[in-house]
Amino acid sequence: MNFIVSSTQIFNHLQTVSRVISNKNTMAILDNLLFELKGNMLKITGSDLETTMTTEFEVDNAQGEGRVAIDAKRLNILKEFPEQPLTFNIENNKVDIVSETGKFSALGIDGNDFPQVQQLQGDVNNVEISADALLQGVSKSLFAASTDEFRPVMTGILIELSQGKAKFVATDAHKLVCYSRADVKTDNESSFILPPKPAALLKNILAKDDSTVKLSFDKSTAVFSFGEYTLVCRLIEGTYPNYQAVIPTDAPRKLTVDRVDLCNCLRRVAFYSNPASNLIKMSIMANELVVSAQDIDFSLSGQERVKCQYEGEDMEIGFKSSYLIDILSNLNCTEVVINLSDASKPGTFVPLDKSSIDEEVLMLLMPMQI
């Protein structure tokens, strides 16, 4: 089989698909990308068995049909070409890449040896969601997911769908994010847990895409189709924790503060906290917030005041600075409202003004003992 393709076009697609390849594959062929030519459409597939990424696009002067797996590392040469047409000549698994000034040859592997993509079975749920809604849901929740492999359910993002709404939830038992969108086309109530790797892949690709995402899933597999790409992944099995139980229903203290001012203050004061705990203390009173930290072992301390609006009795509460900075950095607003009960209960963080009428976001952080 032979075809001609733009060097920039094919490299951009390869760069995206190759992100799915694992550094520690259990099968040697998974270090390769599968090329399939049918008519004038070229399909390129990468996989680690759990997650499979496919892209399909049109090429020129296509002749013949076939399948061949090519070492992904050998294809890195494509990034070194300036924009120009490249000719791929593939015969008996031998791959020749011909440029305007040279020729590069490598031996591929029979494409029939490449693992088959997992298929949906049984009851399948179908959903349409905008690329922006899915991107925001994944981006604003992924950072809060756990990295503890002994609790696999909490390493993913819980996606709940019901009556035209989608809710994205992630937690590591210290912080929690609950992000909702009301612009999703679905009528059935359903849910699944999206693993972190495909979530990260979607976050990267959707940032460059504005199309509608067609999502189909059963009890073990999800398929995301959008633009020229299709992502198929195995879902995390298990029951997600009852996150609703930890969200406070009554918070009599309300702190409103400039998000960027508080975030920058925390970064400065955190330099003087104990590196083992990263504990910072927030002393809150009428229209004044004092952020402080200390490291007794090295006689270090830092303190800074931030203007705010506060409703409720004066209080002190401690948080892990890195977690608090993560939450503030992932909120898209000018001012943030922090709802508090007391020093032993979690605080919730919500934007003062919504950036869209279709979205709601709530972030929660567990306190630390001062």
N, C-alpha and C positions, 0 to 999 in steps of 0.2 A: 504494500500500500504506500502511496505517496501523497503529499499535500504541501501547500505553501501557506505560511502564516507569518504575521508581523512578529518580530522579535519582542517588542514591547508588550503586545497583546498576550502572547503565550506565557511570557515571564510573569506578568501580573496574575494570571490564573494559576500558574504553578506555585507562585509564592503563597497564595491563599490556601490551596489544597494541601501543600506539603506541611502545613502547620499541624495537621492531624497525625503525622507520622511520629511514633514514639522513639525515644532514644534507646529503649530496651525492649525491642520486639522479640516475641517468642518464636516468630517464624521469619526466616531470612527474606522471604518474598515481600514482607511488609515494609522493607526498606525501599521498595520500589513504588512507582506510580504506574497505574494501569492506563494505557492509551488504547482507545477504541475508535475506529473510524467507520462510519456508516453514512453513505452518501457524501454530502459535503459538511457533515457535522462531526466534530471531534469531541469525544468525552474523555475526561481525565479524572481518575479516581485515586484517592489515598485512603488508607485505613489502618487502624490498630486493633481491629476486630470488635472493639467496644463502640468506636465512633468511626463513621465513614463519611468523607466529603467528596462530592462529585460536582464537576463543572462541565458544561456543554456549550460549545460555541461554533460558529461557522468558519471554515477555512476555504482557501482558494485552490483551484486546480486539483481537486481530490480525485484520486484514481485507486480503485480497488477498495477492499474492506478487510478488517482484521483486528486482532487484539495482541498487544505486546506490553510487557511490564519492563520499565526502564528505571535504573538506579537513580533515585532522587538526587543524590549528591553529584552525579555526573551531569545532571541537568542544570546545576548551578552556573555552568558556563554561560547560560543564556543572559544572565545579568550583565555580562561583560560586553555584550553586543550593543552598538548604537542602533537606533531605529532603522530597520531594514527588513526586507522579506527573507525568510529562511525556508529552505526546502528540506523536508524530511522524507528520506527514502528508506523504507523498512521492508526487508525481505528475509525470510527464514530467521527471524528474530535479530538480525543484524540491523543496527540503526545508524544511518548516515545523516548528519546535519550539515547541510551545505549553505555557506554564507556567500557574500559577494567576493570574498577574498580567500576563503579556505574551506576545508572539509574536516569534520570530526566524526570518528566512528567509535561505536561501542556495541557490546553484545547484550541484547535484552534477554528476557525470559518469556517462555510461552505464556500468553495472557490467560489461558484456560486454567493455569495453576493458581491464579489470584483468587483469594476467598470471595465467596458470594456475599452480596449485601443482604443483611437480615431483612425479612419481609414482615409486614403487618399481618396479623391473623386474628380471627374471631371478631368481637365487637370493636369497631373502629370509630373513634370520635374525630370529627372534622371541624376545624376552626379557622377563621380568617382574622388576621390581626395586622395592623400596620407595622411597618419596619420600625417606626419611631417608638410605638408603644412597647414592642418587644425589646428594643434596645434599651429604653429607659428602665423597664422592669428588671432586666438582667443587670444593667450597670449599677443601679441603685441598691441592689440586694446582694450581689455576688460577694462583695467585700466582707459582709457579715457572716458568711457561711463558715462552718467549722473546717479545720484542716486535720482533725483527729480521725485517722483511718479506722480506729476502733469503734467509731460511731458514724458509719457510712451514710446513714439517713440524713444526718445534719451537715454533711459536706456538700449537699446539693441545694437547689432552690425549689421550694414547693410552689407549684403553679396551680391555682384553683380557678376553675371556670364555671360561671353560672350567670344566666339571664343577661347576656351581653356585657359581662364584666370579667376581668381577669385580675387575679391577685397574686403577687409575687412575694414570697416569704422566705427569709433566711435568718438563721441564728446560730451562734456558737455557745449559747448559754450565758454569755456575758453581754452581748449586744444582739439586738433583733431589729430587722427591717420588715415593714409591711407596706408594700407599694401596690396601689390599685389603679386600674384603668377602666373607663366606662365606654370605650369605643371599640369593642371587640364583637365580632359576629359569631355568637354561639347561643344556643338555646338550652343545651343539656348541662346538667351539673356533673362535673368530672374534675379530676385532679391527677397530677403525677409529679414525681421528683426528678428534676433535671440535674444530671451530674455536672461537676464543675468544669470539666474539660470542654464539652460541647457548649456550655454557657459562655466560656471565655472565647471560643471560636465565633459564636454568634455576636458577641460584643464587638469583636474586631471587624467582622464583615459587614454587619448592619450599619456601622458608622459611615459606610460609603454607599449605602443603598437606601432608596426611598420607596420601594415597591411594597405591595401587599404580600405578607407571608402566609402561605397556606400550611397549616399545621394539622397533621394527622397522627393519631397515637392509639395504641392498644395498651394492655396491661404491662408490657415489657419493652416496647419500642416506640420511638417518636421520629417523625419525618418532618423536617422543615424545608419547604420549597419556596424560593424567591429569586427573581432575576435569572441569572445563569447558573445558580448554585442550588444544590440539594444536600442537606445534612441529615444523616440517619444516625441515631444513637440508641444505645441500650439504656433503659431507665433504671434508677435506683429502686429496688424493691424494699418494702417495709412501711411502717406506719410513722408518719411525721408527728413529733410531739405536739401536744395541745398548746400552741403558742398563745391562744386567746386567754388562757388562764393566768398568764404573767403580766398582761397589759392592765395597768391600774384603771379602775373605773371612776375613782374619786381622787382628784389632785387639787387640794385647796390653795396651793401656792403656785403662782404664775409669774415666770421671769421672761421678759422680752428684751432681747439684746441684739446688736448688730452682729451677724454671723461672722463676717470677715474680721472685725475687730477682736472678737473673742477667740477666734481660731489663731490669729497672729499672736495674741497675748499668751495663749496656752503654749505655743511653740517656744516662746522666749522663757517663760517661767519653768517649763519642763526640763530645761537644761540644768536646773538646780534641784531636781527631784532625785530621790534614791533610784538608781538604775535598775534595782531588783524589783521594785514595785511600780515605778512611774506614777506614784500617787500625787495628785494635786488636790488642794482643798479650796472649795468655793464658799466664801462667806458672803451671804446675801442679806442686804437690808434695803431700806427704802431708796430706790434710785441709785444704788451703788453695789457693785459686785467686786469683791476683792479675791483675786486668784493668787494662791501662794503654794510654795513647795519647799521642802528642806531635805537635806541629806546629813543627818546627825553625824555619821561616821567621818565625814570630811568637813564638817562645820560650814556647810553650804546652805544658803537659803535665798529665795527669790519671792518677790511680791509685786503685784501690779493691780491697779484699779481700772475698771471698765464701766462706762456709763450704761445704765439700763433702766427699765421700768419694771417694778416689782409689786405684786399684790400678794399679801399674806404676812405671816409672822416671820421675824428674822430667823435665819437658820444657817447651819454649816453642813456641807455634804462633801464627800470625797469621791473622786473618779480616777480611773486609770487614764492618764493623759493621752496615750497613743490611741486608745479606743474613742475617746471624746473627740480628738482631732479627726479621726476617720469619719465619724458621724457628721460633723460639721462640714467636712470637705465634700461629702456626698449629698448634701442638701443644696438645692438650687434656689436660693432665696436671698434677699437682702437682710431681713430680720428673721430670727428664729424664736419660737416660743418654747420654753422649757417648763413642763408641768411637773411639779414635785409634791410629794406627800410628806415624807420625813426622811431622815438620813439613812434609814435602813431599807427603804423601798426604791424601786427603779424610777428613773426620770424618763419622761417621754419628750421627744423633740419633733415639732411640726413647723412647717413654714408659716409665717404670719400671713403671707399672701400666696395664693396658688398661682403657678405659672400657666396652668391650663385647667379649664373647668372639668375636663375629663379625668383628671388624676388626683389622687390623694396619697400622701405619704406620711408614715409614722415611723419614727426610729426610737428605740428604747435602749437604755444603758443601765446595767446593774451598778450600784454604788460600791465603794470600798470603805472599810472601817478606817476612820481617821486616827 
